[in-house]
Amino acid sequence: MAADNERPLNEVRFLTVAEVASVMRVSKMTVYRLVHSGHLPAIRVGRSFRVPEQAVHAYLRESFVGVESA
């Protein structure tokens, strides 16, 4: 049984590495590094990777650096 925050796979939108790079405004190599380091989950389809769209949004939320006042 899936957890409450997990959606069935047929409802998950997967992005290519190029699409993730575009959303994050980084190079494709940066996305590959994030995938290989385990910071960004992905599935392998043949020789390419697909990243769940929600994982990209979660990574960006967790990586947000707020400015604290002095």
FENKA-V562123 format. One record per residue. RES is the residue in three letters. SS is DSSP state (2 for helix, 1 for strand, 0 for the rest). PSI is psi in degrees with one decimal (999 if undefined). Layout:
# FENKA-V562123
res=RES ss=SS psi=PSI
res=RES ss=SS psi=PSI
This chain:
# FENKA-V562123
res=MET ss=0 psi=134.3
res=ALA ss=0 psi=149.8
res=ALA ss=0 psi=163.7
res=ASP ss=0 psi=-33.5
res=ASN ss=0 psi=1.0
res=GLU ss=0 psi=141.0
res=ARG ss=0 psi=154.4
res=PRO ss=0 psi=145.9
res=LEU ss=2 psi=-30.2
res=ASN ss=2 psi=-9.6
res=GLU ss=2 psi=-6.8
res=VAL ss=0 psi=134.2
res=ARG ss=0 psi=121.1
res=PHE ss=1 psi=139.6
res=LEU ss=1 psi=147.9
res=THR ss=1 psi=167.6
res=VAL ss=2 psi=-40.5
res=ALA ss=2 psi=-40.4
res=GLU ss=2 psi=-41.1
res=VAL ss=2 psi=-43.9
res=ALA ss=2 psi=-39.9
res=SER ss=2 psi=-44.3
res=VAL ss=2 psi=-43.3
res=MET ss=2 psi=-10.3
res=ARG ss=0 psi=48.3
res=VAL ss=0 psi=175.3
res=SER ss=0 psi=162.1
res=LYS ss=2 psi=-34.7
res=MET ss=2 psi=-37.9
res=THR ss=2 psi=-40.9
res=VAL ss=2 psi=-44.1
res=TYR ss=2 psi=-40.6
res=ARG ss=2 psi=-42.3
res=LEU ss=2 psi=-39.5
res=VAL ss=2 psi=-49.1
res=HIS ss=2 psi=-29.0
res=SER ss=2 psi=-11.1
res=GLY ss=0 psi=1.9
res=HIS ss=0 psi=-23.7
res=LEU ss=0 psi=115.1
res=PRO ss=0 psi=146.8
res=ALA ss=0 psi=160.0
res=ILE ss=1 psi=151.7
res=ARG ss=1 psi=128.8
res=VAL ss=1 psi=103.5
res=GLY ss=0 psi=-121.9
res=ARG ss=0 psi=4.5
res=SER ss=1 psi=168.5
res=PHE ss=1 psi=150.6
res=ARG ss=1 psi=134.9
res=VAL ss=1 psi=129.3
res=PRO ss=1 psi=133.4
res=GLU ss=2 psi=-40.4
res=GLN ss=2 psi=-31.8
res=ALA ss=2 psi=-36.3
res=VAL ss=2 psi=-46.7
res=HIS ss=2 psi=-40.7
res=ALA ss=2 psi=-42.3
res=TYR ss=2 psi=-44.0
res=LEU ss=2 psi=-40.5
res=ARG ss=2 psi=-43.8
res=GLU ss=2 psi=-26.4
res=SER ss=2 psi=-4.0
res=PHE ss=0 psi=131.6
res=VAL ss=0 psi=115.0
res=GLY ss=0 psi=152.4
res=VAL ss=0 psi=123.0
res=GLU ss=0 psi=142.1
res=SER ss=0 psi=147.9
res=ALA ss=0 psi=999
